[in-house]
Amino acid sequence: MTAKAEEQAQPAARTVASRSTAARNSERKAATISSKSGARAGVVADPVDTRDLTCLTEALYFEARGEGTAGQKAVAEVILNRVDHPRFPKSVCGVVNQSGQFSYHGRVAKRFSEKGAYLRAKNVAMAALSGAPRDLTGGATYFHTPAVRPSWSRKFTRTARIGSHIFYRSGGAQRLASN
């Protein structure tokens, strides 16, 4: 092989090697959810943004602390569906801290007095941020408890009732995300 032919072959070999590495990284990422949510042993999870984790954990703790795991997962879905929706802020903290959206804001001291409930909320938040499937709420971007009947609930499509929350999405049959 001539020197020129070797030079042309080297970038092609690097490209093939890069694709293999990218494919392996993609497979690893697809298989990585924390071990609490059923990932394969020995696979290292991609780091989750600590601010997103803190904000989502806080929202789950204060909005759905009394719910079972499915209820907390459903509330996490709503928050992540909002992040994906064009009408809402583009970050978890932006959604959680949006004025007038979550009932606990400005009404409770942000102390996590129930350690077990906090750890469960954090585990649900970690799994959600790590890519757990969003298959509980049908793409919902809103929820409320049956104790209230917000005027907006008549404008949206009801998608599910999970625990003590009723879930809705705007529009007809459109779903935003299903992970």
C-alpha positions as CSV (number, residue, x, y, z in Angstrom):
1,M,0.0,0.0,0.0
2,T,1.3,3.5,-0.9
3,A,1.8,6.1,1.8
4,K,-1.1,8.1,0.3
5,A,-3.4,5.1,0.4
6,E,-2.4,4.5,4.0
7,E,-3.2,8.1,5.0
8,Q,-6.6,7.7,3.4
9,A,-7.3,4.4,5.1
10,Q,-6.4,5.7,8.6
11,P,-9.3,8.2,8.9
12,A,-11.7,5.5,7.7
13,A,-10.4,3.2,10.4
14,R,-10.8,5.9,13.0
15,T,-14.4,6.5,11.8
16,V,-15.2,2.8,12.1
17,A,-13.6,2.7,15.6
18,S,-15.5,5.9,16.7
19,R,-18.8,4.4,15.5
20,S,-18.1,1.2,17.5
21,T,-17.3,3.3,20.6
22,A,-20.4,5.4,20.0
23,A,-22.5,2.3,19.5
24,R,-21.2,0.8,22.8
25,N,-21.8,4.1,24.6
26,S,-25.3,4.2,23.2
27,E,-26.0,0.6,24.3
28,R,-24.6,1.3,27.7
29,K,-26.7,4.5,28.1
30,A,-29.9,2.7,26.9
31,A,-29.3,-0.1,29.5
32,T,-28.5,2.3,32.4
33,I,-31.1,3.1,35.0
34,S,-30.2,2.9,38.6
35,S,-30.1,-0.6,40.1
36,K,-33.2,0.3,42.1
37,S,-35.2,0.4,38.9
38,G,-33.9,-2.9,37.5
39,A,-30.8,-2.1,35.5
40,R,-28.2,-4.8,34.8
41,A,-25.5,-5.2,37.4
42,G,-22.1,-3.7,36.5
43,V,-23.4,-1.0,34.1
44,V,-22.3,2.5,35.1
45,A,-25.1,5.1,34.9
46,D,-24.7,8.4,33.2
47,P,-24.7,11.1,35.8
48,V,-28.0,12.9,36.5
49,D,-27.9,16.7,36.8
50,T,-27.9,17.3,40.6
51,R,-30.1,20.4,40.3
52,D,-32.7,18.5,38.4
53,L,-32.6,15.7,40.9
54,T,-33.0,18.1,43.8
55,C,-35.9,19.9,42.2
56,L,-37.7,16.8,41.1
57,T,-37.2,15.1,44.5
58,E,-38.6,18.2,46.3
59,A,-41.6,18.3,44.0
60,L,-42.3,14.5,44.5
61,Y,-41.9,14.8,48.3
62,F,-44.2,17.7,48.7
63,E,-46.8,17.0,46.0
64,A,-46.9,13.2,46.2
65,R,-45.3,12.0,49.5
66,G,-48.4,10.1,50.6
67,E,-48.7,8.3,47.2
68,G,-47.4,4.9,46.4
69,T,-44.5,4.6,44.0
70,A,-46.8,4.6,41.0
71,G,-48.4,7.9,42.1
72,Q,-45.0,9.4,42.5
73,K,-43.8,8.1,39.2
74,A,-47.0,9.7,37.6
75,V,-46.2,13.1,39.1
76,A,-42.6,12.8,37.8
77,E,-44.0,12.0,34.4
78,V,-46.1,15.2,34.4
79,I,-43.0,17.3,35.3
80,L,-40.9,15.7,32.6
81,N,-43.7,15.9,30.0
82,R,-43.9,19.7,30.8
83,V,-40.1,20.0,30.2
84,D,-40.7,18.5,26.8
85,H,-43.8,20.7,26.0
86,P,-43.3,24.0,24.2
87,R,-45.6,25.9,26.7
88,F,-43.5,25.2,29.7
89,P,-39.9,25.9,30.9
90,K,-37.3,23.7,29.4
91,S,-35.7,22.5,32.6
92,V,-37.0,20.4,35.6
93,C,-36.2,23.3,38.0
94,G,-37.9,25.8,35.7
95,V,-41.1,23.6,35.6
96,V,-41.1,22.9,39.4
97,N,-40.4,26.6,40.3
98,Q,-42.9,28.1,37.8
99,S,-45.2,30.4,39.6
100,G,-48.6,29.1,40.5
101,Q,-48.0,25.5,39.2
102,F,-47.4,23.5,42.4
103,S,-49.4,23.8,45.5
104,Y,-46.6,23.5,48.0
105,H,-44.6,26.5,46.7
106,G,-44.7,29.3,49.3
107,R,-47.0,27.3,51.6
108,V,-44.6,24.9,53.3
109,A,-41.3,25.0,55.0
110,K,-39.0,23.0,52.7
111,R,-37.9,20.5,55.4
112,F,-37.8,16.8,54.7
113,S,-39.1,15.5,58.0
114,E,-39.9,12.0,56.8
115,K,-36.5,10.4,55.8
116,G,-38.1,7.3,54.3
117,A,-40.5,9.3,52.2
118,Y,-37.6,11.6,51.1
119,L,-35.5,8.6,50.0
120,R,-38.4,7.0,48.1
121,A,-39.0,10.3,46.3
122,K,-35.3,10.6,45.5
123,N,-35.2,7.1,44.1
124,V,-38.3,7.8,41.9
125,A,-36.7,11.1,40.7
126,M,-33.4,9.4,39.9
127,A,-35.1,6.7,37.9
128,A,-37.3,9.2,36.0
129,L,-34.3,11.4,35.2
130,S,-32.3,8.4,34.1
131,G,-34.9,7.6,31.4
132,A,-37.5,5.3,33.0
133,P,-40.5,4.8,30.7
134,R,-43.2,7.3,30.9
135,D,-46.2,5.1,30.4
136,L,-48.6,5.8,33.3
137,T,-50.3,9.1,32.5
138,G,-50.8,9.1,28.7
139,G,-48.7,12.2,28.2
140,A,-50.3,14.3,31.0
141,T,-49.0,17.7,31.7
142,Y,-51.5,18.6,34.5
143,F,-52.9,16.9,37.6
144,H,-54.9,17.6,40.7
145,T,-56.4,15.9,43.7
146,P,-60.1,15.0,43.7
147,A,-60.5,17.4,46.6
148,V,-60.5,20.3,44.2
149,R,-62.0,20.9,40.8
150,P,-59.9,23.5,39.0
151,S,-61.6,25.3,36.1
152,W,-58.8,24.2,33.7
153,S,-59.7,20.6,34.2
154,R,-62.8,21.0,31.9
155,K,-60.6,22.2,29.1
156,F,-58.2,19.2,29.0
157,T,-58.5,15.5,28.2
158,R,-58.5,13.3,31.3
159,T,-55.9,10.6,30.9
160,A,-55.7,8.7,34.2
161,R,-56.4,8.5,37.9
162,I,-53.5,7.1,39.9
163,G,-53.7,7.2,43.7
164,S,-55.1,10.5,44.8
165,H,-54.4,12.4,41.6
166,I,-56.3,12.9,38.4
167,F,-54.1,13.5,35.3
168,Y,-54.8,15.5,32.1
169,R,-53.2,16.6,28.9
170,S,-54.0,19.5,26.6
171,G,-55.4,18.7,23.2
172,G,-57.1,15.5,22.0
173,A,-55.3,12.3,21.6
174,Q,-51.8,13.8,21.3
175,R,-49.1,12.4,23.5
176,L,-45.9,14.2,24.1
177,A,-43.5,11.5,25.3
178,S,-43.5,7.8,25.9
179,N,-39.8,7.2,26.5
